[in-house]
Amino acid sequence: WQRAQVIVLPLLPLTSLRAGVCMGLTHPQRLHRAAAALRAHPAWQRHHAHDHVILFNHWDAWTALGARGSFTHKTLMNVTLGWYETNAAAWGSANHRHVGKCQVVMPYVENAVC
């Protein structure tokens, strides 16, 4: 990771959201743990996630990533969202822009129904 210019995080928030309680943890608990682990890693500390891409399989960041100002939001506010919609398709309907500095279209993001 020290020489990586981009770090891809397979967070898959909708998969976690739809899983509900899994192995005794809720979606918000899993997100908080993931955010805490991310913040503790030197790769995040290096650029505060400006060089991180999240594989994002949900258009609704309010539901998937939590409210503005939350610990998770503050951790992920600089990431790039890699998701399955084009910018033009997402602009009018998605509310994911409160998290992440930008978005890129990924050729494949895990099916949220799996």
C-alpha positions as CSV (number, residue, x, y, z in Angstrom):
1,W,0.0,0.0,0.0
2,Q,2.9,2.4,0.5
3,R,3.4,2.9,-3.2
4,A,-0.2,2.6,-4.2
5,Q,-1.7,5.7,-5.9
6,V,-5.3,4.4,-5.5
7,I,-6.7,2.2,-2.8
8,V,-9.9,0.3,-3.5
9,L,-12.2,-0.5,-0.6
10,P,-14.8,-3.2,-1.2
11,L,-17.1,-1.8,1.4
12,L,-20.4,-2.7,-0.4
13,P,-22.7,-0.7,1.9
14,L,-26.0,-1.9,0.4
15,T,-25.1,-5.6,0.9
16,S,-24.4,-4.7,4.6
17,L,-27.6,-2.7,4.9
18,R,-29.7,-5.5,3.5
19,A,-28.0,-8.1,5.7
20,G,-29.5,-6.6,8.8
21,V,-28.1,-8.2,11.9
22,C,-25.4,-10.6,10.9
23,M,-23.1,-12.4,13.3
24,G,-24.5,-10.2,16.1
25,L,-23.7,-6.8,14.4
26,T,-26.0,-4.3,12.8
27,H,-25.3,-2.3,9.6
28,P,-24.3,0.8,11.6
29,Q,-22.1,-1.2,13.8
30,R,-20.3,-2.8,10.8
31,L,-19.9,0.6,9.2
32,H,-18.5,2.1,12.4
33,R,-16.0,-0.7,12.7
34,A,-15.0,-0.4,9.1
35,A,-14.5,3.4,9.5
36,A,-12.5,2.9,12.7
37,A,-10.2,0.4,11.0
38,L,-9.8,2.6,8.0
39,R,-8.9,5.6,10.1
40,A,-6.3,3.5,12.0
41,H,-4.6,2.4,8.8
42,P,-1.5,4.5,7.6
43,A,-2.9,4.6,4.1
44,W,-5.9,6.6,5.3
45,Q,-3.8,8.8,7.5
46,R,-1.5,9.6,4.6
47,H,-4.1,11.5,2.6
48,H,-7.3,11.2,4.7
49,A,-8.9,9.0,2.0
50,H,-8.4,11.3,-0.9
51,D,-6.7,8.4,-2.8
52,H,-9.4,5.8,-1.8
53,V,-12.2,4.5,-4.0
54,I,-15.2,2.7,-2.4
55,L,-17.0,0.1,-4.4
56,F,-20.4,1.6,-3.8
57,N,-23.5,-0.5,-4.8
58,H,-26.2,1.8,-3.6
59,W,-27.5,5.1,-4.7
60,D,-28.8,6.2,-1.3
61,A,-25.8,7.3,0.8
62,W,-28.0,8.7,3.5
63,T,-29.2,5.3,4.3
64,A,-26.1,3.3,3.4
65,L,-23.4,5.5,5.0
66,G,-25.2,7.4,7.7
67,A,-26.0,11.0,8.5
68,R,-23.9,14.0,7.8
69,G,-21.5,14.7,10.6
70,S,-21.4,11.1,11.8
71,F,-18.1,9.4,12.4
72,T,-18.6,7.3,9.3
73,H,-19.4,10.4,7.2
74,K,-16.4,12.2,8.4
75,T,-14.2,9.2,7.7
76,L,-15.5,8.8,4.1
77,M,-16.0,12.4,3.1
78,N,-12.9,12.5,0.9
79,V,-13.3,9.2,-0.9
80,T,-14.3,8.6,-4.5
81,L,-17.4,6.5,-5.0
82,G,-17.0,3.9,-7.7
83,W,-20.5,2.8,-8.6
84,Y,-22.6,1.4,-11.4
85,E,-24.5,4.5,-12.6
86,T,-23.2,7.2,-14.9
87,N,-22.8,10.7,-13.5
88,A,-25.6,11.9,-15.8
89,A,-28.0,9.2,-14.7
90,A,-27.3,9.8,-11.0
91,W,-27.2,13.5,-10.9
92,G,-31.0,14.1,-10.6
93,S,-32.0,11.2,-8.5
94,A,-29.1,10.2,-6.2
95,N,-28.3,11.8,-2.9
96,H,-24.9,10.2,-2.5
97,R,-23.0,13.4,-3.1
98,H,-22.9,14.3,0.6
99,V,-20.2,11.6,0.9
100,G,-17.2,11.5,-1.3
101,K,-15.6,14.1,-3.3
102,C,-16.5,12.6,-6.7
103,Q,-17.7,9.5,-8.4
104,V,-16.5,7.2,-11.2
105,V,-18.4,4.6,-13.1
106,M,-17.2,1.0,-12.4
107,P,-17.7,-1.7,-15.0
108,Y,-19.0,-4.0,-12.3
109,V,-20.1,-3.6,-8.7
110,E,-21.4,-6.5,-6.7
111,N,-25.1,-7.1,-7.2
112,A,-26.9,-5.8,-4.1
113,V,-29.4,-8.6,-4.3
114,C,-26.8,-11.4,-3.7
